[in-house]
Amino acid sequence: MNKHTCTGCDSYRQMTRRQWLRTSAGLIGGAGFLGFADPRVLYAKPSETRTADTVILLWMAGGMSHLDTLDLAPGTDHGGPYSAIQTAAEGISISEHLPRIADRFDQLSLIRSMTGNEFDHSRASYQMHTGYPPLASIQHSTLGSIVAKYKGRSERDDRLPPYVTIGQDWAAGYLGPKYAPYYVGNARFANANLAAPQGIGNQRYRRRLALLKKFDRNFKNKHKRNDAIKEYGAHYDAALLMMRPKTARVFNLDDEPMALRERYGTESAFGQGCLLARRLAQAGVRFVEVTLGGWDTHQDNFDVVKDKSLELDVAMSALIDDLKRKEIYDRTLVVLASEFGRTPRINGTQGRDHFPQVWSVALGGGGLQTGRMIGESDAGRAVKDKPIRVGDLHATICKAIGVDYEQTNYSPDQRPFRIVKEADARPIWELF
């Protein structure tokens, strides 16, 4: 059988690689840090109360099939072989391969009417993260960078970065490197880059830093009017501060009991990333993204989604339980999202293709109302009721964490960019 070739299916993985970060990472051992009114009413002025301090975005890269996870259509010609099971939330059923999440759905709400118009992975992922379509003339900032700017560093440890990505990197965009994420490739080794190389003692390490600063001083003097150079320098210095033992320890999963690590899935980089996300949320990091890739199921959709669902089910359920155990679920907004869904049509290789007409997003915690279903699809084929756009989702996240989504930021050349692009975008009132 010939492999499906998808133009653009892999390009999104390279889209956000920052060459300067890769260079500086080598210098420091890889630290890349340089009251529900009327159910018929979707939007209204939200309550002024909010409790979220942190957003954890669980990013399903590749386009998770809504029809085989959160919006099944059993008994239809496009529904596939999975059964739907009732969740702990009345009237909401999801895939039989997500039983743990189903048991905890009274702690979540479900949007079944997300809709967009981007079919390409790179473009759709970019828009879901920034709220804007890609432009050749500007790199927009992600919602994580926006939150980092307006919420700032942790009050518990101001050496911690406000924005961390695990498994996939993103550029800071027009806000500049000060608000770029600290990138962790694999959570199981997250603390490896926060110590001097083996065999390099403290004295030798300090001499190396002194030599580096000497070279930097000459370079900075030569380019002292360049604001970007200043920001890179501040970014680098912030990374060095993270290497202090108290701060670096936050990234050390070995501090957790093995039984807890096993609950997240010790063989799963995504599962361990979710555990790290809990540690970061507990420490006060403002925005954490954990990526689980492999959802681009143009072929063998049902076998792949079954395996991916198991990995997601174990990790996300453990995360919810752990956040509740630590008594920070009400202050931590958890969002499960992907760039688009998959086609109702099952292709000749038992796969599903790209489908932005409708897909699903689950979210919970952060003081939001739970156990609710927002919008409805026509058996996964189109929006049937209450379309939710990317801007509406971003406005909801911003409202939950206390950021004014109507604010405008400016690029270095003074181009204005609203946090939420659409002027008519509103938070989803039913969740507040």
C-alpha positions in Angstrom: 0.0 0.0 0.0 1.4 3.4 -0.9 1.8 5.9 1.9 -0.4 9.0 1.7 1.5 12.1 0.7 0.0 15.2 2.2 1.4 18.6 1.1 2.0 20.6 4.3 1.4 17.7 6.7 4.9 17.9 8.1 5.8 21.5 7.4 4.0 22.7 10.5 6.6 21.0 12.7 9.3 23.3 11.3 7.2 26.4 11.2 8.1 27.7 14.6 11.8 26.7 14.9 13.9 29.6 16.1 17.4 29.5 14.7 18.8 31.9 17.2 17.4 29.8 20.0 19.1 26.7 18.7 22.4 28.6 18.6 22.1 30.0 22.1 20.8 26.7 23.4 24.2 25.2 22.7 25.9 27.8 24.8 23.9 27.0 27.9 23.4 23.3 27.5 20.1 23.5 25.6 18.1 25.9 27.8 16.0 27.6 25.2 14.9 30.4 27.3 16.8 33.4 25.9 -24.7 32.2 36.6 -26.1 30.7 33.5 -28.9 32.9 32.2 -30.7 31.5 29.2 -29.3 28.3 27.5 -30.3 29.8 24.1 -28.0 32.8 24.6 -24.4 32.0 23.6 -22.7 35.3 24.3 -23.2 38.0 26.9 -21.1 40.1 29.1 -19.2 37.7 31.3 -18.9 37.8 35.1 -16.0 39.8 36.4 -14.9 37.0 38.6 -12.1 34.7 37.6 -9.9 32.2 39.4 -7.4 30.9 36.8 -3.7 31.6 37.3 -2.4 29.1 34.7 -3.5 27.7 31.3 -2.4 24.2 30.4 -3.0 23.6 26.7 -3.0 19.9 25.7 -2.2 20.2 22.0 -3.2 17.3 19.7 -0.9 18.0 16.8 -2.0 16.7 13.4 -5.7 17.1 13.6 -7.4 14.9 16.1 -10.5 13.1 14.7 -13.5 14.6 16.5 -15.6 11.8 15.0 -13.6 9.1 16.8 -12.9 10.9 20.1 -15.3 13.6 21.3 -18.2 13.7 18.8 -19.0 10.2 17.6 -21.7 9.4 15.1 -22.6 5.7 15.7 -25.0 4.1 13.3 -24.1 6.4 10.4 -22.2 5.5 7.2 -19.3 7.7 8.4 -19.3 6.9 12.1 -16.5 4.3 12.1 -16.3 1.2 14.3 -16.1 2.8 17.8 -18.9 2.8 20.3 -19.9 5.9 22.3 -20.0 5.7 26.1 -21.9 7.9 28.5 -19.7 10.3 30.5 -20.1 11.6 34.0 -21.7 14.7 32.4 -25.4 14.2 31.7 -26.1 14.0 28.0 -22.5 13.9 26.8 -21.0 10.7 25.3 -17.5 10.2 23.9 -15.4 7.4 22.5 -15.2 4.1 24.3 -11.4 4.5 24.1 -11.5 7.5 26.5 -13.1 5.8 29.5 -11.0 7.6 32.2 -11.8 11.0 30.7 -15.4 10.0 30.4 -15.5 9.3 34.2 -14.2 12.8 34.8 -16.3 14.7 32.3 -18.3 16.3 35.1 -15.0 18.3 35.6 -15.0 19.4 31.9 -17.2 21.1 29.3 -17.3 20.3 25.6 -17.4 22.5 22.6 -18.7 20.5 19.6 -19.0 23.4 17.1 -15.5 24.8 16.6 -15.2 25.9 13.0 -12.6 27.5 10.7 -11.4 27.7 7.1 -7.8 26.5 7.2 -7.1 23.1 5.7 -3.3 23.1 6.0 -1.6 22.0 9.2 0.8 24.9 9.3 -1.8 27.6 8.7 -4.4 26.0 11.0 -2.0 25.4 13.8 -0.7 29.0 13.5 -4.2 30.4 13.6 -5.2 28.3 16.6 -2.2 29.5 18.5 -2.1 33.2 17.4 -5.7 33.9 16.4 -4.4 35.2 13.0 -3.8 33.7 9.6 -0.2 33.5 8.6 1.3 36.6 6.9 4.6 36.8 5.1 5.3 40.3 6.6 4.8 39.5 10.3 5.2 36.7 12.8 2.3 37.0 15.2 2.6 36.2 18.9 0.9 33.1 20.3 -1.7 33.3 23.1 1.0 31.9 25.4 3.2 34.9 24.8 0.2 37.2 25.2 -0.5 35.6 28.6 3.2 35.8 29.5 3.2 39.5 28.8 0.0 40.4 30.7 0.3 38.0 33.7 4.0 38.2 34.2 6.3 35.8 36.1 5.3 33.6 39.0 4.9 35.4 42.3 6.2 32.2 43.9 9.5 32.1 41.9 10.2 35.0 39.6 13.1 33.1 38.0 10.6 30.7 36.4 9.6 31.5 32.8 6.0 32.5 32.5 5.5 30.4 29.3 6.7 26.8 28.7 6.2 24.5 25.8 6.8 20.8 26.0 7.2 18.8 22.8 6.8 21.7 20.3 8.4 25.1 20.1 6.8 28.4 19.1 8.3 31.8 18.2 7.6 34.8 20.3 6.4 36.8 17.3 6.1 40.6 17.3 6.3 40.7 21.2 9.9 39.7 21.0 12.1 37.1 22.7 11.3 38.4 26.2 8.0 36.6 25.8 9.2 33.5 23.9 8.5 30.2 25.5 11.1 28.1 27.4 11.1 25.0 25.2 11.4 21.5 26.7 11.9 18.7 24.1 11.2 15.8 26.3 9.8 16.2 29.8 11.6 13.1 31.1 14.9 15.0 30.7 13.6 18.5 31.3 16.2 19.3 34.1 19.2 17.9 32.2 19.8 21.3 30.5 19.6 23.2 33.8 23.0 22.1 35.2 26.6 22.6 34.0 27.9 19.8 31.8 29.3 16.7 33.6 32.9 17.2 34.7 32.7 21.0 34.7 33.0 22.2 38.3 31.5 25.4 39.6 34.8 27.3 39.4 35.4 26.4 35.8 31.8 27.1 34.9 32.0 30.6 36.4 35.2 31.2 34.4 33.4 30.2 31.2 30.6 32.6 32.0 33.0 35.4 32.7 34.7 34.8 29.4 31.4 34.7 27.6 30.3 38.0 29.2 33.5 39.6 28.1 32.8 38.8 24.5 29.1 39.8 24.9 30.1 43.2 26.3 32.0 44.1 23.2 29.1 42.9 21.0 26.5 44.7 23.0 28.5 48.0 22.9 28.7 47.7 19.1 25.0 47.1 18.8 23.8 49.0 21.9 21.0 50.7 19.9 19.5 47.4 18.8 16.6 46.6 21.0 16.4 43.0 19.7 20.0 42.4 20.9 19.0 43.7 24.4 16.0 41.4 24.5 18.1 38.4 23.5 20.6 39.2 26.2 17.8 39.5 28.8 16.4 36.2 27.6 19.7 34.5 28.0 20.3 35.9 31.4 16.9 34.7 32.5 17.9 31.2 31.4 21.0 31.3 33.5 18.9 32.3 36.6 16.8 29.2 36.0 19.8 27.1 36.7 19.8 28.0 40.3 18.9 24.8 42.3 15.5 25.8 43.7 14.2 26.9 40.3 15.8 24.0 38.3 14.3 21.5 40.7 10.8 22.3 39.5 11.7 20.6 36.2 13.0 17.4 38.0 10.4 14.7 37.7 12.5 12.4 39.9 11.1 14.3 42.8 7.7 12.7 42.2 6.8 9.2 43.6 7.1 6.5 41.0 3.5 5.5 41.6 2.4 8.9 40.4 4.7 8.9 37.4 3.2 5.5 36.4 -0.3 7.0 36.7 0.6 9.5 34.0 2.3 6.8 31.9 6.1 6.4 32.4 6.6 5.3 28.7 4.7 8.3 27.4 6.6 11.5 26.8 3.2 13.2 26.6 2.2 11.7 29.9 5.4 12.9 31.7 4.9 16.2 30.0 1.4 16.5 31.7 3.1 15.7 35.0 5.6 18.4 34.4 2.8 20.8 33.5 1.2 20.1 36.9 4.5 20.9 38.6 4.8 24.1 36.6 1.3 25.2 37.3 1.8 24.5 41.0 5.0 26.7 40.8 3.1 29.5 39.2 4.0 29.3 35.5 1.3 31.1 33.5 1.0 29.1 30.3 2.1 25.5 29.6 1.6 23.7 26.4 2.1 19.9 26.1 2.0 18.4 22.6 0.9 14.9 21.6 1.6 14.4 17.9 0.6 11.7 15.5 -3.1 12.6 14.8 -2.6 13.1 11.1 -4.5 9.9 10.3 -4.9 9.9 6.5 -4.6 6.1 6.7 -5.2 3.5 9.4 -7.2 6.1 11.3 -9.0 3.7 13.6 -6.0 1.8 14.7 -3.9 5.0 15.2 -6.7 6.9 17.0 -7.3 4.0 19.4 -3.6 4.0 20.4 -3.4 7.7 20.7 -6.7 7.8 22.7 -5.2 5.4 25.2 -2.2 7.6 25.7 -4.3 10.8 26.0 -6.9 9.1 28.3 -4.2 8.0 30.8 -2.3 11.3 30.9 -5.2 13.7 30.9 -7.2 11.9 33.5 -4.1 11.7 35.8 -3.6 15.4 35.2 -7.1 16.3 36.3 -6.9 14.1 39.4 -3.5 15.5 40.3 -4.5 19.1 39.9 -7.5 18.4 42.1 -5.4 16.6 44.7 -3.1 19.6 44.8 -6.2 21.8 45.1 -5.2 23.9 42.1 -7.7 22.7 39.5 -10.0 25.7 40.1 -7.0 28.0 39.4 -5.8 26.0 36.3 -7.6 26.1 33.0 -7.0 22.9 31.1 -7.7 23.0 27.3 -7.7 20.0 25.0 -7.5 21.2 21.4 -6.3 20.5 17.9 -5.9 22.5 14.7 -9.0 20.9 13.0 -11.0 17.7 12.8 -11.1 14.9 10.3 -13.5 14.3 7.4 -16.7 12.3 7.8 -15.7 10.5 4.6 -13.5 7.5 5.3 -11.0 7.3 2.4 -9.7 4.2 0.6 -6.9 3.6 3.1 -9.2 3.6 6.1 -8.2 7.1 7.0 -9.8 10.5 7.4 -8.5 13.7 5.8 -8.3 17.4 7.0 -11.6 18.9 8.0 -11.9 22.5 9.5 -15.7 22.8 9.0 -16.3 21.5 12.5 -14.4 19.9 15.3 -14.3 19.7 19.1 -12.5 21.2 22.0 -12.8 20.2 25.7 -11.9 22.5 28.6 -12.2 22.5 32.3 -10.9 23.9 35.6 -10.0 27.6 35.9 -13.3 28.3 37.7 -15.3 27.6 34.5 -18.7 25.9 34.5 -18.3 22.2 33.8 -20.5 19.3 32.6 -21.8 21.5 29.8 -22.0 21.0 26.0 -21.5 24.1 23.9 -22.9 24.0 20.3 -23.7 21.0 18.3 -22.6 19.3 15.0 -24.7 17.6 12.4 -23.3 14.1 13.2 -19.8 15.5 12.9 -20.3 16.8 9.4 -21.1 20.5 9.9 -22.0 23.0 12.6 -25.6 22.5 13.5 -25.9 25.1 16.3 -23.8 27.9 17.8 -20.6 28.1 15.7 -17.5 28.8 17.8 -14.5 30.5 16.1 -10.9 30.6 17.1 -11.4 34.2 18.4 -14.3 33.1 20.6 -12.1 30.4 22.1 -9.2 32.8 22.7 -11.5 35.4 24.3 -12.8 32.7 26.6 -9.3 31.7 27.7 -8.3 35.3 28.1 -11.4 36.0 30.2 -10.7 33.0 32.4 -7.2 34.0 33.2 -7.9 37.7 33.6 -6.5 39.2 30.4 -8.5 41.9 28.5 -8.9 40.2 25.0 -9.9 43.6 23.4 -6.5 45.1 24.1 -4.1 46.0 21.2 -0.4 45.3 21.1 2.1 46.9 18.7 4.9 45.3 16.7 8.3 46.9 16.6 7.3 48.9 13.5 4.1 50.0 15.3 1.6 47.8 13.5 -1.4 47.3 15.7 -2.6 43.8 16.6 -5.6 43.1 18.8 -5.2 40.2 21.1 -8.3 38.7 19.5 -8.4 39.6 15.9 -12.2 39.6 15.4 -13.8 42.7 16.9 -17.1 40.8 17.4 -15.5 37.8 19.2 -16.8 37.2 22.7 -16.1 34.8 25.5 -18.5 31.8 25.7 -20.9 33.1 28.4 -22.3 29.6 29.3 -18.9 28.7 30.7 -18.8 31.6 33.2 
